[in-house]
Amino acid sequence: MSDGAVLVVEHFDEIVKPDGGEVRLLARDGGTLRIGYSPGVNEECATCVLSADELAAMMQDLLRDHDPGVAEVVIEELSSESD
């Protein structure tokens, strides 16, 4: 796994943590990065929690600079009992 991909995943994990969310790097298959995502909850600002589509688009944008070999980001929902 490239350092750039790991850095981007860690960055977004820190962004979603305050709302109880999690972003996890699952796998890389060629130019496809598979990301596990469990969105958090923010009762004071529901629109502050990223949707899976928003997360994928933002990650793809940042990966252009940090790992241009990633052509696609696929978000998979993490189950609530994931560790």
Secondary structure, 3 states (H helix, E strand, C coil): CCHHHHHHHHHHHHHHHHHCCEEEEEEEECCEEEEEEECCCCCCCHHHCCCHHHHHHHHHHHHHHHCCCCCEEEEEECCCCCC
